[in-house]
């Protein structure tokens, strides 16, 4: 039943009373926007992803010749000057313009015009963004100027634009939104955690409308050099970039760095329906754990990522056999892929071998903190189209990675519920459960939430 709860002197919300879960509201996705290495715009991204088209190529943002890895999942044909004027571009990093461009599309698809909002409406819209790296290109340029005795050229925004938290502020400023403006930076799980944070804010009545997701643009000389020193990135496919990212394949030799922005509009379900919004899906559950094992290596037993997935499914009020697809983290490193496969086996047991799952990093590279949001968008589009995208470049099976990764060609499949998994530096594990949308209504999970 619905009950009215007075949260603050000026705020009363209606929440569903569930005997087991207490008070909660339903949270839906009413808008999506994408800027990706393999396709601009949500539909461009989806058509490339379902077709198994890679966006990995030789780096053109700078001269990569000194590096052992000279390839990346770089967003091509993107014109930042179409987003911000030249003067503004000098004080921000690439991630800002990627995020703003994706947010524009997300708001448009949600049927929201920020420029016509009243002050009260602007106060009800916030930004909860995930990013692992923030604006490292801007930071590296400031250091270059400083250490080359070009102090007069150092930006007056050197401090403010060097903080990761500035990313959400730039979006809030651009669209004049006055609700909460936060950035979660938890490594590769950043956008999964941001979506989970936004989900909880809405379902427990602390917000009604939130822009969330992830943006990262870390293809820079210093960061690439750092990953090369770590031997974390692929170095054997510089002359054949599109075959470099090969999650779960026995010949994988590291991930391919990527970039991009995947943005969602989350709203309380009734308010979205009152606006006449199209519902692309529903967020059902979220959970996060930590191995507390190592800063850059995963605990190979897979227990904590399995627990994160299990808890997310429980938070959604679902049974594990209701999950019909898993959007994998699947970075294409030896340990990550083996550990994630083990975690899936621990979570789902014998059914692990029946569930179709895939890693789109085989096509876009590893966009760091934006990874989770990319997986959520992919899962929602896959359920909408009843078509599950492939893991490309899967040629030689690894005996320790023995699940159904949808090799090389996508498959037609009706799916109602999907699990989106993410694993990050610092032993972090996060997972989200999402449900299929159905036009202006939401398909209800079996527990009737």
Secondary structure, DSSP 8 states (H G I E B T S, - for coil): -EEEEEEETTEEEEEEEETTTEEE--EEEEEEEEEETTEESHHHHHHHHHTT----EE--SS--TTSS--EEB---S--GGGTS-HHHHTTS-HHHHHHHHHHHHHHHHTT--GGG--HHHHHTEEEEEE-SS-SHHHHHHHHHHHHTT-GGGS-TTTTGGGSTTHHHHHHHHHHT--S-EEEE--GGGHHHHHHHHHHHHHHTTS-SEEEEEEEEE---HHHHHHHHHHT-B--S-TTSGGGS--TTBTT---B-BBEEEEEEEEEEHHHHHHTT----EEEEEEEEEE--S-SSS--TT-HHHHHHHHHHHHHTT--GGG--EEE----S-HHHHHHHHHHHHHHHGGGGGTSEEE-THHHH-B-GGGHHHHHHHHHHHHHHHTEE--BTT--SBBTTB-S---BSS-EE---SEEEEEEEETTTEEEEEEEEEEETTEE---TT--
